[in-house]
């Protein structure tokens, strides 16, 4: 019994709704001089997914008539007057002085997109339609979109990026590092539009991260990072294959490698013995993982180079795809010796011949003093005094030496250092002559008085 009454009530309610919409009601509608009219058309609304949307319907002279909202696509009655008929809890209705009627749709979904009708239960029925457009921000799909790829150098690569959204998003490819993308035509571009990014004959320069960017004007724009890894065997580059160093000094040998996957790198001597770090050698290695992960710089520092350190050194690199090596020859540089040749030459050239000529002129005067001494000796020999003979002999000792020196000087070239001795000898001769005259005068005076 309860079930039958419930079904009967539901049928009655549906009949009332349909009659109301059709312009008939169980309550009496008082006629008016002027019937209801729409003031303006419903403005179409665009709303992103997850936001709220409001449709507005403005009616004049509504009187006792009712306003209802319907979803045209599904032919569903949403509201009548101030009552919500649908069981959708996201639907609500409000009004302003029975003139402006608003249909509220909360947390908009893609299924809410479509036409909505504002209807007045007049006879005939009055209605107008507005459209709700639901936009969806882009979303990159994980399954069809490429993931990180590993390829051999020289092969062809095709990267794919799939995304959905409303409206349909545009796909743009860029390099994360900002470098340009090299196309199959060798053209370099900053970006490529389209679902696919095709690279022909890929090489190590193509290695890096690529960004798949999807946008449709609805924020936010989304992107996905795809890493392209290129495998190739090691390749070596040596700037200086001949390095010279002095014995006892320190020098550094350098090698540059490119390889991926990452290689094993080490140094050996010409007998293939691996060099390890110690007091003699210091090996180091550096790479730049942020820019070019495949580039490696190796260096070997040799300290206090000895005779046995000269020869061939090898730098080697190995990975799963191959091995390569390079040789550097360390040779001896002789230590330069310095001789002060310039000082000797300068001293020799500064001995001017004119100095000798001046000395010859200055040597002419002592000859007169040398001639005075013999005459004075003859005078002393006539004296009978023993004391005067001894004194005279002493006085004659220096002039005779000067005379010998003078005679010797007349036959040989006079050296510059003997020039300084000529002046004292002349002074001594003059002093001796004056002193001898005084002695002679004294002797004569004594003889006379005696």
Secondary structure, DSSP 4 states (H G I P E B T S, - for coil): -HHHHHHHHHHHHHHHHHHHHHT--SSPPPP-SS--EESSPPPPEEEETTS-EEEEEEEES-TT--EEEEETTTTEEEEETTEE-S--TTEEEEEETTTEEEEEE-S--GGG-EEEEEEE--SS-EEEEEEEEEEEEEEE-TTTS---EEEETT--EEEE--EEEESPPEEEEEETT-PPEE-TTS-EES-EESSEEEESS--GGG-EEEEEEEE-SSSPPEEEEEEEEEEEEEEEE-S-SEEEE-TT--EEEEEEEEEESPPEEEEEETT-PBP--SSSEEEEEEEETTTEEEEEEEEEEE-S--GGG-EEEEEEEEETTEEEEEEEEEEE-PPP----HHHHHHHHHT--THHHHHHHHHTTTHHHHHHHHHHHHHHHHT---HHHHHHHHHHHHHHHHHHHHHHHHHHSPPPGGGHHHHHHHHHHHHHHHHHHHHHHHHHHHHHHH-
